[in-house]
Amino acid sequence: MGGEPGRAPRTLCPVAASPLLRVAVLVLEGAKPLDVGIPAQVFTTRASMPYEVRVCGAAPGPVAGGDGLSYYVAHGIEALEWADIVFVPGYRHPDRDDPPQAVVDALIAAHRRGARLAAISTGAFALAATGLLDGKRATTHWHYTRALAAKRPLVQVDANVLFVDEGSVLTSAGAASGIDLCLHILRGDLGVSAANHAARRLVAAPYRSGGQAQYVPRSVPESLGERFAATREWALHRLGEPLTLEALARHAAVSPRTFSRRFVEDTGYTPMQWVMRARVDMARELLERSQRSIEQIAADVGLGTGANLRLHFQRILDTTPSEYRRTFTQGR
């Protein structure tokens, strides 16, 4: 597999324990409460997380929210001058109303200064208003993808992914995929172990492909979805063993053909791509947290030899196991 469908080529950027990485969550008029809460909670300021979070608006004070909630933000637009990452949650009527020009200008200035900009759901419309998505892939909530494409024809809107990473600008679909995007950012900043820890704290799936479809076709029986989830869990505990398509399908009690088709719908990966991704992620965590040799880790995760592990690391992560270990041990 030549990389995750939802992101640009990888760069390893571990965050040292100090100084803190600064995260601003920009609350616009009509902001959706889940979209606001997700990055604020995932990157919450705590001893175990090297982030400082500020929730801000166009100006300090009350902001009318969406879905019956309102907000009181302590910081104004100047927080974008301070931030290393700016999250833009979804907001009401994005297809009709652009953010205030001062907000658009502040987003452009933050990006020019080197900050990453990340939109959740319809927050993509605010990023698109800056022109920073022109010529780039982006996504938003499936209900608004056509509207975004019509309003910003230079943006390459992809309606069939959970999130898109274009490096310094990132977009995601509905609220739940905002969690996927946040964990994806954590994984790039701190490594797999920290992202998995955050996922456990949130009781969320530790890894969903950015290329996964935003929703499953209505014709798919829910019982099969539960059965496939159980098979994925079963496989995660057996990564060091031979895992074939036939073995996975047998565990799910369906034909290999049905399993393959449904697995792609559920995860965005073919079954064997998913197994390889899981093995590489397990290897990443062992590289971060243990002193085991590359040969030992390759055997532990079912990749056989160090040469095989290096091959898949280069293809999937565009780095080597040794460089990955150096990068994330230095970043702690």
C-alpha positions, 0 to 999 in steps of 0.5 A, spaced: 500 500 500 503 506 497 500 510 503 494 512 506 488 515 501 486 521 506 493 524 506 499 527 503 506 524 503 509 523 510 513 528 514 515 526 521 514 531 526 515 529 533 513 534 539 518 535 544 516 535 552 517 543 551 515 548 549 508 546 548 504 546 541 499 551 541 492 549 539 487 554 537 479 552 536 476 558 532 468 558 534 464 562 528 457 564 529 453 558 529 458 553 531 457 546 531 458 543 539 461 537 537 465 540 532 468 545 537 468 540 543 472 534 539 479 538 538 478 542 545 478 535 548 483 531 544 488 536 545 486 538 552 492 541 556 494 536 561 501 533 563 501 527 559 500 532 552 504 537 550 499 542 547 496 548 550 489 549 547 485 556 547 478 557 544 477 563 541 472 567 536 472 573 532 472 577 538 472 575 546 465 574 549 459 571 547 458 567 540 451 564 538 452 557 537 448 552 533 443 546 535 441 550 541 448 552 544 452 558 545 459 559 547 463 564 551 470 565 549 476 568 552 480 569 546 479 573 540 482 573 533 489 574 536 489 567 538 491 565 531 497 569 531 499 565 537 497 558 534 501 552 531 495 549 529 488 552 528 482 548 528 476 551 524 469 547 527 463 547 522 458 552 523 451 554 520 449 556 513 456 555 510 454 555 503 451 561 504 455 565 509 462 566 509 466 568 515 468 575 517 473 578 512 478 579 519 477 571 520 479 570 513 485 574 513 487 571 520 487 564 517 491 566 511 496 570 516 497 564 521 498 559 515 503 564 512 507 564 519 507 556 518 501 554 522 497 548 520 489 549 519 485 543 520 477 544 518 472 539 521 466 538 517 463 545 514 469 548 517 472 547 510 468 552 507 472 557 512 478 554 509 476 554 502 474 562 503 482 563 504 484 560 497 488 556 501 484 549 498 485 552 491 488 546 487 488 541 493 483 535 495 479 537 501 472 534 504 467 536 508 460 533 511 457 529 505 451 533 505 455 539 503 460 536 498 456 539 492 455 546 495 462 546 497 464 544 489 459 549 487 461 555 491 469 553 490 470 550 484 478 550 484 477 546 490 478 538 489 472 536 493 472 528 495 465 526 498 468 519 499 473 520 505 473 521 512 479 526 512 484 529 507 491 531 509 494 536 504 500 538 509 499 544 512 491 544 510 487 539 513 479 537 512 475 532 515 467 530 514 462 530 519 463 530 527 466 523 528 471 524 523 473 530 526 476 525 532 479 521 526 483 527 524 485 529 531 488 522 532 491 522 525 495 529 527 497 526 534 499 520 530 504 524 526 506 529 532 507 524 537 507 517 534 502 511 535 503 510 542 500 517 544 495 517 539 492 510 541 492 512 548 488 518 546 483 514 543 482 509 549 481 515 553 476 517 548 473 510 547 474 511 539 477 507 534 485 508 534 485 508 527 480 509 521 483 510 514 482 517 511 480 514 505 474 510 508 467 512 506 463 517 510 457 512 510 456 505 509 450 504 504 443 502 507 443 496 504 448 493 508 446 489 514 448 492 521 449 485 523 455 484 518 458 490 520 458 488 528 461 481 525 466 484 521 468 489 527 469 482 531 474 479 526 478 486 525 479 485 533 480 478 532 486 479 527 489 485 531 491 480 537 494 475 531 498 479 527 504 475 529 501 469 525 499 468 518 493 472 516 490 470 509 484 473 506 481 466 507 482 466 514 479 472 515 473 471 511 472 464 515 472 468 522 467 472 519 463 467 516 462 469 509 465 468 503 472 471 501 469 475 495 463 478 500 468 479 505 473 483 501 467 487 498 464 489 505 471 490 508 473 496 503 466 499 504 467 499 512 475 501 512 477 504 506 482 498 505 482 491 502 483 486 508 490 485 506 492 492 506 489 493 513 493 487 515 499 490 513 497 497 516 496 494 522 502 490 522 506 497 521 502 500 526 504 495 531 511 495 529 511 503 530 509 502 537 514 497 539 519 502 536 517 507 540 516 503 547 521 498 547 528 496 545 527 490 541 531 489 535 528 491 528 529 483 526 525 481 533 520 487 531 519 484 524 518 477 527 513 480 532 508 483 528 508 478 522 513 481 517 518 475 518 525 479 517 528 486 518 528 487 510 521 486 509 519 491 515 524 496 512 521 495 505 514 496 508 516 502 512 519 505 506 513 504 502 507 506 507 511 511 511 517 514 507 522 512 512 526 507 515 524 503 522 531 506 525 530 513 523 522 512 525 525 510 532 530 516 532 525 521 531 520 519 536 525 517 542 528 524 541 521 527 541 519 525 548 
